[in-house]
Amino acid sequence: MNPTLLLGLLACLLTANSFGQESFYTLLDSSHQESYQTLQQEHIYEISHQELHRLFQQSDKQYKLIYTFGVWCKPCIELLPTVLNLSDEHADKLDLYTVITENRTNILQLSRNYFARYKDFDRPVFNVSNVYHKRWRKKYNIFIDKLVPGHENFGMSLLILFDENNQVVFVSNYYLSKEDKINKVLEFLEAEPVAIDK
């Protein structure tokens, strides 16, 4: 295992707070009327694809980017700083939705502590709902299929970009390099608006 990854995980474990899951974990359902901007920072929200789309509809941003992450996933850890920079540089037109898929409280705490290490990580984190399945891999696959039906060849560290109409305009797969993933997203974010003659 990569020594940097091992040290990072160890640091998260050592700084773990001794609180129950309920202090930082909330089921996000139709009873919650918050928008993305009003959700608590450094908090994990359990979410379904329907609730994710509800948040999209309340957003005033042109693009919404889903980034799937696992603290045990080396490609996820390597890409996270780049995704955060991308999100910060295009904050005027992009909301970032970091999605994890965990079941155990200790891994949820580890995930929360990992994100808390980033001083500029000022966003909520979303955990795929257990309504899909009890096992993390199965619920993750079902969740992704609800968002991007029929998409294949994906794992964690997946990027899904939605436009202002909440339609998928880009979805990565595990064949794309880190640079290719980011460049594809940048093609949309940095595109010049097309003027329409009347």
CYANA upper distance limits for C-alpha pairs under 8 A (distance plus 0.5 A):
  1 MET  CA      5 LEU  CA      7.79
  1 MET  CA      6 LEU  CA      7.30
  2 ASN  CA      6 LEU  CA      6.72
  3 PRO  CA      7 LEU  CA      6.58
  4 THR  CA      8 GLY  CA      6.62
  5 LEU  CA      9 LEU  CA      6.72
  5 LEU  CA     74 LYS  CA      7.87
  5 LEU  CA     77 ILE  CA      8.47
  6 LEU  CA     10 LEU  CA      6.59
  7 LEU  CA     11 ALA  CA      6.54
  8 GLY  CA     12 CYS  CA      6.81
  8 GLY  CA    114 TYR  CA      8.38
  9 LEU  CA     13 LEU  CA      6.77
  9 LEU  CA     71 VAL  CA      8.08
  9 LEU  CA    110 LEU  CA      8.29
  9 LEU  CA    114 TYR  CA      8.11
 10 LEU  CA     14 LEU  CA      6.65
 11 ALA  CA     15 THR  CA      6.66
 12 CYS  CA     16 ALA  CA      6.56
 12 CYS  CA    110 LEU  CA      6.39
 12 CYS  CA    113 ASN  CA      6.04
 12 CYS  CA    114 TYR  CA      6.18
 13 LEU  CA    110 LEU  CA      6.78
 13 LEU  CA    113 ASN  CA      8.45
 15 THR  CA    113 ASN  CA      7.72
 16 ALA  CA    109 GLN  CA      7.26
 16 ALA  CA    110 LEU  CA      7.30
 16 ALA  CA    113 ASN  CA      6.91
 17 ASN  CA    109 GLN  CA      8.35
 19 PHE  CA     23 SER  CA      7.20
 21 GLN  CA     25 TYR  CA      6.29
 21 GLN  CA    105 THR  CA      6.56
 21 GLN  CA    108 LEU  CA      8.38
 21 GLN  CA    109 GLN  CA      7.99
 22 GLU  CA     26 THR  CA      7.43
 24 PHE  CA     42 GLU  CA      8.28
 24 PHE  CA     43 HIS  CA      5.67
 24 PHE  CA     44 ILE  CA      6.61
 25 TYR  CA     43 HIS  CA      6.79
 25 TYR  CA     44 ILE  CA      5.40
 25 TYR  CA     45 TYR  CA      6.23
 25 TYR  CA     46 GLU  CA      7.81
 26 THR  CA     43 HIS  CA      8.40
 26 THR  CA     44 ILE  CA      6.95
 26 THR  CA     45 TYR  CA      5.31
 26 THR  CA     46 GLU  CA      6.56
 27 LEU  CA     45 TYR  CA      6.13
 27 LEU  CA     46 GLU  CA      5.13
 27 LEU  CA     47 ILE  CA      7.19
 28 LEU  CA     32 HIS  CA      6.74
 28 LEU  CA     45 TYR  CA      6.22
 28 LEU  CA     46 GLU  CA      6.04
 28 LEU  CA     47 ILE  CA      5.97
 28 LEU  CA     51 GLU  CA      7.59
 29 ASP  CA     47 ILE  CA      7.64
 29 ASP  CA     51 GLU  CA      6.76
 30 SER  CA     51 GLU  CA      7.60
 34 GLU  CA     38 THR  CA      6.20
 34 GLU  CA     39 LEU  CA      6.74
 35 SER  CA     39 LEU  CA      7.04
 35 SER  CA     55 LEU  CA      6.37
 35 SER  CA     58 GLN  CA      6.58
 35 SER  CA     59 SER  CA      7.61
 36 TYR  CA     55 LEU  CA      6.50
 36 TYR  CA     58 GLN  CA      8.19
 36 TYR  CA     59 SER  CA      7.45
 39 LEU  CA    123 ARG  CA      8.38
 39 LEU  CA    124 PRO  CA      6.85
 40 GLN  CA    123 ARG  CA      7.86
 40 GLN  CA    124 PRO  CA      6.49
 41 GLN  CA    121 PHE  CA      8.42
 41 GLN  CA    122 ASP  CA      5.85
 41 GLN  CA    123 ARG  CA      5.34
 41 GLN  CA    124 PRO  CA      5.29
 42 GLU  CA    112 ARG  CA      7.07
 42 GLU  CA    115 PHE  CA      7.70
 42 GLU  CA    116 ALA  CA      6.93
 42 GLU  CA    121 PHE  CA      8.15
 42 GLU  CA    122 ASP  CA      7.41
 42 GLU  CA    123 ARG  CA      6.99
 42 GLU  CA    124 PRO  CA      6.08
 42 GLU  CA    125 VAL  CA      7.52
 43 HIS  CA    112 ARG  CA      7.71
 43 HIS  CA    124 PRO  CA      5.81
 43 HIS  CA    125 VAL  CA      6.63
 44 ILE  CA    112 ARG  CA      7.75
 44 ILE  CA    124 PRO  CA      6.64
 44 ILE  CA    125 VAL  CA      5.22
 44 ILE  CA    126 PHE  CA      5.88
 44 ILE  CA    127 ASN  CA      7.06
 45 TYR  CA    124 PRO  CA      7.85
 45 TYR  CA    125 VAL  CA      6.75
 45 TYR  CA    126 PHE  CA      5.21
 45 TYR  CA    127 ASN  CA      6.39
 46 GLU  CA    126 PHE  CA      6.21
 46 GLU  CA    127 ASN  CA      5.13
 46 GLU  CA    128 VAL  CA      6.31
 46 GLU  CA    129 SER  CA      5.73
 47 ILE  CA     51 GLU  CA      6.53
 47 ILE  CA     52 LEU  CA      7.13
 47 ILE  CA    126 PHE  CA      6.67
 47 ILE  CA    127 ASN  CA      6.47
 47 ILE  CA    128 VAL  CA      5.88
 47 ILE  CA    129 SER  CA      5.62
 48 SER  CA     52 LEU  CA      6.77
 48 SER  CA    128 VAL  CA      6.70
 48 SER  CA    129 SER  CA      5.94
 48 SER  CA    131 VAL  CA      8.36
 48 SER  CA    143 PHE  CA      7.86
 49 HIS  CA     53 HIS  CA      6.74
 49 HIS  CA    143 PHE  CA      6.98
 49 HIS  CA    146 LYS  CA      7.18
 49 HIS  CA    147 LEU  CA      7.13
 50 GLN  CA     54 ARG  CA      6.80
 51 GLU  CA     55 LEU  CA      6.82
 52 LEU  CA     56 PHE  CA      6.81
 53 HIS  CA     57 GLN  CA      6.72
 53 HIS  CA    166 ASN  CA      8.08
 54 ARG  CA     58 GLN  CA      7.02
 55 LEU  CA     59 SER  CA      6.87
 56 PHE  CA     64 LYS  CA      7.58
 56 PHE  CA    166 ASN  CA      7.20
 57 GLN  CA    166 ASN  CA      7.95
 61 LYS  CA     92 ASP  CA      7.54
 61 LYS  CA     93 LYS  CA      5.28
 61 LYS  CA     94 LEU  CA      6.01
 61 LYS  CA     95 ASP  CA      7.03
 61 LYS  CA    164 GLU  CA      7.57
 62 GLN  CA     93 LYS  CA      5.56
 62 GLN  CA     94 LEU  CA      6.78
 62 GLN  CA    163 ASP  CA      6.43
 62 GLN  CA    164 GLU  CA      5.03
 63 TYR  CA     93 LYS  CA      6.48
 63 TYR  CA     94 LEU  CA      5.26
 63 TYR  CA     95 ASP  CA      7.02
 63 TYR  CA    161 LEU  CA      7.29
 63 TYR  CA    162 PHE  CA      6.05
 63 TYR  CA    163 ASP  CA      5.19
 63 TYR  CA    164 GLU  CA      6.26
 63 TYR  CA    166 ASN  CA      8.48
 63 TYR  CA    189 LEU  CA      8.37
 64 LYS  CA     94 LEU  CA      5.99
 64 LYS  CA     95 ASP  CA      5.32
 64 LYS  CA     96 LEU  CA      6.55
 64 LYS  CA     97 TYR  CA      7.77
 64 LYS  CA    161 LEU  CA      6.34
 64 LYS  CA    162 PHE  CA      5.61
 64 LYS  CA    163 ASP  CA      7.13
 64 LYS  CA    166 ASN  CA      8.36
 65 LEU  CA     94 LEU  CA      7.47
 65 LEU  CA     95 ASP  CA      6.67
 65 LEU  CA     96 LEU  CA      5.41
 65 LEU  CA     97 TYR  CA      6.44
 65 LEU  CA    159 LEU  CA      7.28
 65 LEU  CA    160 ILE  CA      6.21
 65 LEU  CA    161 LEU  CA      5.09
 65 LEU  CA    162 PHE  CA      6.86
 66 ILE  CA     96 LEU  CA      6.58
 66 ILE  CA     97 TYR  CA      5.17
 66 ILE  CA     98 THR  CA      6.41
 66 ILE  CA     99 VAL  CA      7.29
 66 ILE  CA    158 LEU  CA      8.17
 66 ILE  CA    159 LEU  CA      6.11
 66 ILE  CA    160 ILE  CA      5.56
 66 ILE  CA    161 LEU  CA      6.95
 67 TYR  CA     83 VAL  CA      8.46
 67 TYR  CA     96 LEU  CA      7.83
 67 TYR  CA     97 TYR  CA      6.66
 67 TYR  CA     98 THR  CA      5.38
 67 TYR  CA     99 VAL  CA      6.46
 67 TYR  CA    157 SER  CA      6.83
 67 TYR  CA    158 LEU  CA      6.15
 67 TYR  CA    159 LEU  CA      5.37
 67 TYR  CA    160 ILE  CA      7.29
 68 THR  CA     76 CYS  CA      8.12
 68 THR  CA     98 THR  CA      6.40
 68 THR  CA     99 VAL  CA      5.15
 68 THR  CA    100 ILE  CA      6.26
 68 THR  CA    156 MET  CA      6.04
 68 THR  CA    157 SER  CA      5.55
 68 THR  CA    158 LEU  CA      5.75
 68 THR  CA    159 LEU  CA      7.37
 69 PHE  CA     73 CYS  CA      7.69
 69 PHE  CA     76 CYS  CA      5.90
 69 PHE  CA     77 ILE  CA      8.20
 69 PHE  CA     98 THR  CA      7.29
 69 PHE  CA     99 VAL  CA      6.49
 69 PHE  CA    100 ILE  CA      5.63
 69 PHE  CA    101 THR  CA      8.33
 69 PHE  CA    156 MET  CA      6.42
 69 PHE  CA    157 SER  CA      6.01
 69 PHE  CA    158 LEU  CA      8.31
 70 GLY  CA     76 CYS  CA      6.88
 70 GLY  CA     77 ILE  CA      8.25
 70 GLY  CA    100 ILE  CA      6.44
 70 GLY  CA    101 THR  CA      7.87
 70 GLY  CA    111 SER  CA      8.00
 70 GLY  CA    156 MET  CA      7.51
 70 GLY  CA    157 SER  CA      8.41
 71 VAL  CA     76 CYS  CA      7.99
 71 VAL  CA     77 ILE  CA      7.39
 71 VAL  CA    110 LEU  CA      7.97
 71 VAL  CA    111 SER  CA      6.45
 71 VAL  CA    114 TYR  CA      7.88
 73 CYS  CA     77 ILE  CA      6.89
 73 CYS  CA    156 MET  CA      7.74
 73 CYS  CA    157 SER  CA      8.40
 74 LYS  CA     78 GLU  CA      6.67
 75 PRO  CA     79 LEU  CA      6.60
 75 PRO  CA    156 MET  CA      8.43
 75 PRO  CA    157 SER  CA      6.78
 76 CYS  CA     80 LEU  CA      6.48
 76 CYS  CA    156 MET  CA      7.27
 76 CYS  CA    157 SER  CA      5.18
 77 ILE  CA     81 PRO  CA      8.27
 79 LEU  CA     83 VAL  CA      6.74
 79 LEU  CA    157 SER  CA      7.88
 79 LEU  CA    178 LYS  CA      7.25
 80 LEU  CA     84 LEU  CA      6.59
 81 PRO  CA     85 ASN  CA      6.65
 82 THR  CA     86 LEU  CA      6.59
 83 VAL  CA     87 SER  CA      6.61
 83 VAL  CA    182 ILE  CA      8.20
 84 LEU  CA     88 ASP  CA      6.64
 84 LEU  CA    121 PHE  CA      8.26
 85 ASN  CA     89 GLU  CA      6.53
 86 LEU  CA     90 HIS  CA      6.73
 87 SER  CA     91 ALA  CA      6.10
 87 SER  CA     94 LEU  CA      6.92
 87 SER  CA     95 ASP  CA      7.58
 87 SER  CA     96 LEU  CA      6.79
 90 HIS  CA     94 LEU  CA      6.32
 90 HIS  CA    189 LEU  CA      7.80
 91 ALA  CA     95 ASP  CA      7.28
 93 LYS  CA    189 LEU  CA      8.12
 96 LEU  CA    123 ARG  CA      8.36
 97 TYR  CA    124 PRO  CA      8.12
 97 TYR  CA    125 VAL  CA      7.34
 97 TYR  CA    126 PHE  CA      7.58
 98 THR  CA    124 PRO  CA      8.06
 98 THR  CA    125 VAL  CA      5.76
 98 THR  CA    126 PHE  CA      6.59
 99 VAL  CA    125 VAL  CA      6.60
 99 VAL  CA    126 PHE  CA      5.18
 99 VAL  CA    127 ASN  CA      6.08
 99 VAL  CA    128 VAL  CA      7.43
100 ILE  CA    125 VAL  CA      7.93
100 ILE  CA    126 PHE  CA      6.62
100 ILE  CA    127 ASN  CA      5.23
100 ILE  CA    128 VAL  CA      6.89
101 THR  CA    127 ASN  CA      5.72
101 THR  CA    128 VAL  CA      5.56
101 THR  CA    129 SER  CA      8.45
101 THR  CA    136 TRP  CA      6.19
101 THR  CA    137 ARG  CA      8.19
101 THR  CA    139 LYS  CA      8.13
101 THR  CA    140 TYR  CA      6.70
102 GLU  CA    107 ILE  CA      7.19
102 GLU  CA    108 LEU  CA      6.89
102 GLU  CA    127 ASN  CA      7.16
102 GLU  CA    128 VAL  CA      7.93
102 GLU  CA    136 TRP  CA      6.28
103 ASN  CA    107 ILE  CA      8.04
103 ASN  CA    108 LEU  CA      7.94
103 ASN  CA    130 ASN  CA      8.34
103 ASN  CA    134 LYS  CA      7.96
103 ASN  CA    135 ARG  CA      7.94
103 ASN  CA    136 TRP  CA      6.95
104 ARG  CA    108 LEU  CA      6.83
105 THR  CA    109 GLN  CA      6.62
106 ASN  CA    110 LEU  CA      6.58
107 ILE  CA    111 SER  CA      6.52
108 LEU  CA    112 ARG  CA      6.67
109 GLN  CA    113 ASN  CA      6.57
110 LEU  CA    114 TYR  CA      6.52
111 SER  CA    115 PHE  CA      6.90
112 ARG  CA    116 ALA  CA      6.71
113 ASN  CA    117 ARG  CA      6.99
114 TYR  CA    118 TYR  CA      8.15
115 PHE  CA    121 PHE  CA      7.01
116 ALA  CA    121 PHE  CA      7.30
128 VAL  CA    139 LYS  CA      7.58
128 VAL  CA    140 TYR  CA      7.20
128 VAL  CA    143 PHE  CA      7.61
129 SER  CA    139 LYS  CA      8.01
130 ASN  CA    134 LYS  CA      6.03
130 ASN  CA    139 LYS  CA      7.27
131 VAL  CA    139 LYS  CA      8.45
132 TYR  CA    138 LYS  CA      8.25
132 TYR  CA    139 LYS  CA      5.48
132 TYR  CA    142 ILE  CA      7.07
132 TYR  CA    143 PHE  CA      7.69
133 HIS  CA    138 LYS  CA      6.67
133 HIS  CA    139 LYS  CA      5.25
134 LYS  CA    138 LYS  CA      8.20
134 LYS  CA    139 LYS  CA      7.35
135 ARG  CA    139 LYS  CA      6.69
136 TRP  CA    140 TYR  CA      6.52
137 ARG  CA    141 ASN  CA      6.70
138 LYS  CA    142 ILE  CA      6.76
139 LYS  CA    143 PHE  CA      6.52
140 TYR  CA    144 ILE  CA      6.68
141 ASN  CA    145 ASP  CA      6.62
142 ILE  CA    146 LYS  CA      6.74
143 PHE  CA    147 LEU  CA      7.01
144 ILE  CA    148 VAL  CA      6.33
144 ILE  CA    149 PRO  CA      7.91
144 ILE  CA    151 HIS  CA      8.35
145 ASP  CA    149 PRO  CA      4.94
145 ASP  CA    150 GLY  CA      6.67
145 ASP  CA    151 HIS  CA      7.17
148 VAL  CA    168 VAL  CA      7.93
152 GLU  CA    173 ASN  CA      7.93
153 ASN  CA    173 ASN  CA      6.02
153 ASN  CA    174 TYR  CA      6.56
153 ASN  CA    175 TYR  CA      8.15
154 PHE  CA    158 LEU  CA      7.25
154 PHE  CA    172 SER  CA      7.85
154 PHE  CA    173 ASN  CA      5.09
154 PHE  CA    174 TYR  CA      5.76
155 GLY  CA    173 ASN  CA      7.79
155 GLY  CA    174 TYR  CA      6.98
158 LEU  CA    171 VAL  CA      7.88
158 LEU  CA    172 SER  CA      6.29
158 LEU  CA    173 ASN  CA      7.09
158 LEU  CA    174 TYR  CA      8.32
159 LEU  CA    170 PHE  CA      8.27
159 LEU  CA    171 VAL  CA      6.17
159 LEU  CA    172 SER  CA      5.88
159 LEU  CA    181 LYS  CA      7.86
160 ILE  CA    168 VAL  CA      7.41
160 ILE  CA    169 VAL  CA      8.36
160 ILE  CA    170 PHE  CA      6.28
160 ILE  CA    171 VAL  CA      4.91
160 ILE  CA    172 SER  CA      7.13
161 LEU  CA    168 VAL  CA      6.25
161 LEU  CA    169 VAL  CA      6.26
161 LEU  CA    170 PHE  CA      5.61
161 LEU  CA    171 VAL  CA      6.85
161 LEU  CA    185 VAL  CA      7.60
162 PHE  CA    166 ASN  CA      5.63
162 PHE  CA    167 GLN  CA      5.59
162 PHE  CA    168 VAL  CA      4.91
162 PHE  CA    169 VAL  CA      6.17
162 PHE  CA    170 PHE  CA      7.77
163 ASP  CA    167 GLN  CA      5.99
163 ASP  CA    168 VAL  CA      7.04
163 ASP  CA    169 VAL  CA      6.91
170 PHE  CA    184 LYS  CA      7.95
170 PHE  CA    185 VAL  CA      7.67
172 SER  CA    176 LEU  CA      7.25
172 SER  CA    181 LYS  CA      6.75
176 LEU  CA    180 ASP  CA      6.27
176 LEU  CA    181 LYS  CA      6.63
177 SER  CA    181 LYS  CA      6.75
178 LYS  CA    182 ILE  CA      6.91
179 GLU  CA    183 ASN  CA      6.50
180 ASP  CA    184 LYS  CA      6.57
181 LYS  CA    185 VAL  CA      7.05
182 ILE  CA    186 LEU  CA      6.63
183 ASN  CA    187 GLU  CA      6.67
184 LYS  CA    188 PHE  CA      7.67
185 VAL  CA    189 LEU  CA      6.94
186 LEU  CA    190 GLU  CA      6.16
186 LEU  CA    191 ALA  CA      8.44
187 GLU  CA    191 ALA  CA      6.41
